Amino acid sequence: MNAIKTVFLLVLLSGLFLVLGYAVGGQVGLIVAFVFSLGMNFFSYWFSDKLALKMAGAGEVTPDQEPHLHRIVDEVSAMAGMPKPKVYVIQNDAPNAFATGRNAKHAAVAATTGIMRILDDRELTAVLGHELGHIRNRDILVSAIVATIASAIMFVAFIGRWSLFFGFGRSRNGGAGIIQLVVMLAMLILAPIAATMIRMAVSRQREYGADETGAHITHTPLALASALEKLETYSQARPMNVNPAVSHLFIVNPLRRARPQDEEEGEMMMGFFGTDTFSTHPPIRKRVERLNEIARKMGSFS
């Protein structure tokens, strides 16, 4: 079901991009925007992992430097039947982790020093299983495509708004021209907002999918649930100073400091939109509920 939702959102995002490109420049605008998107996709496919690791401040470590972390990555890779990814460490007390790479043969996992400090071996194994779940599900490639199309939409909308500004008042179609201008302006404003919401929705669906895949890799859904609860508590008290462009990659939201009204506001948003619309990550409570249900079906007690 998560895969179907992701495909639907990708199609919706692509359609929004095509419509906006055509609206701004007709067939010529559509072709130019499409070529621009292809160039961004090429860059994202080949270099997004290196860029993400650099933006997160991650440094590659050897087995001699981090033997404990390497041992767990070895074990989880064997459980998953996947090539061992490169191992990176982020020198940060905030507990978090993420995976990146274009495929299983060119992948990396990164963990903060904070997550290695607060989680026990069972929980850290479950977290790394989640990250290998992202790699197995090819979420990194999906995320790169989504981010690329969303960025292209924002770029086209930016160009379109400037073209309207310089061309304002030149239409001689009277009332019809004004209506067309208003519709065009509304599209240029709303399209980037819609693109951002779709990008966040894709990210949330992939987190659910990685939770499930990771739980089946390590056979410890309850350990992952326990780890998520710890990570939420610690990361909200100690958010990371990380570029928002890579925040969606982390297992829990690394940015926002907890506020007492957050949970209530989240529930209100979910009630209105049917999902936690303005977040890149699903609520931890819902992820834990799903993991508990997976544990019940698996007959797992860990």
N, C-alpha and C positions, 0 to 999 in steps of 0.2 A: 504493500500500500504506500509506504514512504517513497519507493522508486516511482510509482505512478504519479504521485503528487509532485515529485521533483521534475519529471518530464513535462507535466502540465504547466508548471511554473516557468520552465525554460522556454516552452513554446509561447507562453503568454508574454514573457519578457522579449523574446525575439520578434514577435508580432508587434509589440509596442514600439520597438526600435525601427522596424520597417515603416510603420505608419508615420512615425515622427519624421523620419528621413524624407519620406515622400511629401509630407505636409510642408516641410521647410523649403525644399528645393525641387519638388517634382521628381521626375525620373533621374535628372542629373544629380540632385541632392541625395537620392536613394543610392545611386551607384557610388558616389563619393563617400558617403557614410559607411557603406558596406565594405569598401576597400580599406577604409580607416579601421574598421572593426577587425578585418582579417589580419592587419598588421599588429594590432594589439593582442589578438588571440595567439599569434605566432610568438610574440614576446612572452606572454603569460605562460604558454606551454613549456618553453625552454628555460625561462629565467625566473619565474615567479617564486620557486622554492628558495633560491639563493637570496632573492630580494626579501622574502618573508623572514628568513633566518637573520639576515643583517638588521632588518628593522626591529626585530625582537631582541637584538643584542645577544644572540646565541653563538656559542663557540664550540667547535667540535672537540670531543674528548676521546682519548684512547682508553683501552682496557686497563692500562697501568695507572691512568689518572683517575678513573672512576670505575673500579672493578665491580662494585656492588650494582651499579646501574647497568653496566654492560651484561652482567650475569642475568639480571632479570629480563633484559631485552632479548638475550639469547634464548631464554626459556620460553618467553611468549612467542617469539618468531618460530620456534620449533613446534609449539602448540598450534600455531596458525598454519604451519606448513608453508611459510613465506620466507623469502630472502631476508636476512637481517638488515634493517635500515641503519644508516649512519646515526650516531648518537651525539647529541648536542646538549650542553648545559647552559642555562641562563643564570647568571649570578644575581639572584633576586630573592628576597625573603618571602615574597608573595607566592603562595603555592599554586602552581598551574603547569600545564603541559600542552603540547600540540604536535601534530604531524604535518609534514609537507612533502612534496615530490610529485612528479608527473605520473609515476607508476611504481609498482612494487620493486622493480630493479633499480629505481632511482628515487629512493625515499629517505626521509630522515625523521627522527623523533627528537623532540627537545623537551627537557624538564627543567624546572627552576630548582635552585638549591632549597627553596622553601618547601616544595612538595616532597622532596626526599627526606626532609627533616620531620614532617608531621605525620606522614603515612607509614604504616607498617608494611612489611613485604607483601602480604596478601592484598592489601589495598593498592599498593603501587603496581603490582602485577595486573590487577584489574584495570587500572587507569591506562597502562601501556597496552593492554588488550583492546581497550576502547580506541586508542590511537592507531593501532594496527587495523582495527575495524574500518577506520576512515580510509586507510591505504587500500585495503581489500575492496571496499565499496567504490573506489576511485572518486572519493569525495573531493580530493584536492583538485583534480582536473575539472570537476563540475564547478567548484567554487571559483576557479580561475576564469572559466567561461562566463559565469554569472557576473563576476566583478567586472570583466571586460565589457560585456554588453551594457551593464548598468553605467559604466564610465562613459561609454560611447553615447548613450542616451543623454547623459548630462552634458557632454561636449556639444552634441547637436543642438540641444535645447539652449545652451549658452550662445551659440552662433545664431540660432533663430531669433533669440530675444534681441540681439544686437542688430540683426537685419531688419527687424520690425521697427526698432528705434530710429534707424537711419531712413527707413522707407515710410515712416508714419506720415499720414496725410496726403500721400501721393495717389491713393486710389481714387478713381473717378466713377466708381460704381454706386455712389450714393449710399442708401441704407443697406443694400446688400454687401457693399464693401465694408461697412462698419461691423456688421454681424460677422462677416468672415474674419475680420481683424480680432474681434472679441473671442471667437472660437479658437483661433490660432494662438492667441495669447494665453488662454486658459490651458490649452494643450501643452504649451511650452512650460508652463508653471507646474502643472499636475504630473506630466510625464516623469520628471526626475523623482518626484515623491513616490509615484507608483513603482518606479524601478527600484528604489531603495527598499520599499516594503516587500517587493517580490524577492530581492536579494536576501533580506532578513528571513523571509519565510523559508527559502531554500536552505539557509544555514540551520534553521531550527529543525527541519525535517531530517537533515543529515546527522544532526546530533542524536536524535532518536534512533536513527538507523545504526550509528556507530555504537551506541549503548547496547543495542540488541546483538549486533555482530560480536562486539567485545565480550559480552556475557557468555556467548556460545563458544568463543575461542578459549577462554580461561575457565569456563564452567563455574564462575563465581559472581553471579549477578548481585548477591547481597553485599559482597565486598566492594563492588563498584558503587552500590547505593550508599554504603557507609563512607566511602571516599568522597563522593559528591557532597554529602552533607558536611563533612569536614572542610572541604574546599570552599564551599559557599560561606561558611562561618568565617574562615580565616581570610579569604580573598576580599570579602566585603569590608572587613576591618582594616585590611592592608592592600588596597588596590595597586595595580602595577602602573608605572609610568611608561606606557607602551603606545606606539602609534595606533590610533583607532582603525587604520586600514587593515591591520592584521588581528584585531581583537576577536573577530569571528572564528579564527582558527583554534583558539584555546578551548580547553574542555569546559571551563566555566568562564563567565564574563570577567575579564581582568580589570575593567575600568572603573565601574561605578561603585561608589561608597554606599553602603546600606543606609536607608532612611526608614523611619518607622512607617511612613505612609506608602512606601513602595509596593508592598504586597497588596494593599487595598486598591491602589491605582491600577496595578496589573490585572487584578480581578475585574475591575470596571472595564478596562480595555478589552479583555477577553470576552466579557459579556456583550460588548457592543460590536466587535469585529469578528468574534468567533475564534480568535487566536490572540496570542500576546504579540500584537502587530508591531510594536516599536522596540523589539529586542531581537538581537542576533541569536540568543540562546533560549531554549524552553525553560520554564520555571523548574527549579530543582525538585520541588515537591512532585510535579508531574512525572519527571524522569524517575524519581525514586518509586513512585506508584507503579510505573511500567516495569521497572526492574523487579519489584516484588511479585508482580504477576508472572513475569518470565521465570522467576525462581520457583513459583508454585507449579507452573507447567513442567519445568525441568525436574522437579522434585529435589531442588538444590537447597542446602542448608548453609551455604557459605557465599 
